[in-house]
Amino acid sequence: MEKLVMYKDKFFFLQSINFDKYDMEFAIYNLANEQIGSTFFGFNKGANPFDNEVETDEFMEWVQDESHKIEAEFKFLFEFFHPVEAADELGFAAPELATMMQEKWNISYEIMDAILP
C-alpha cells in the first residue's frame, strides 16, 4: 500500500514495508522515488529534506500520525473487505468498529475516530 502525503510544502510517498498485527513500518520516498527513510528509523544519512532538527522532529511526529491512519485504513480493509469510507454499510456503529479494531489490531480509538466517516 502506498499513499502520497503532503507536509507543509513537501510531498512524500509512504509505502508499507511489512504487514504486522501491531506496528507497520512505512518507507518514506521523495518525489524522485528515492527511499529517504522509514517511520521506524527516520531519515537515511544525507537524505533529510529539512534544514534543522526541529523541522525534522516535527515531520517525524506528523508522519507517525499519518502512517498510523494509513495502517488503520489498510487493516480495516483487510478485516471487513470494505474501505473505511464505506464503514456505515457494515451495520455497526462507529464505537463498535473502533472496539473491534482495538481488540484485534491494536488500533487506538483516537486513530479510528480520525478515519471513520
Secondary structure, 3 states (H helix, E strand, C coil): CEEEEEECCEEEEEEECCCCCCCCCEEEECCCCCEEEECCCEECCCCCCCCCHHHHHHHHHHHHHHHHHHHHHHHHHHHHCCCHHHHHHHCCCHHHHHHHHHHHHCCCHHHHHHHCC
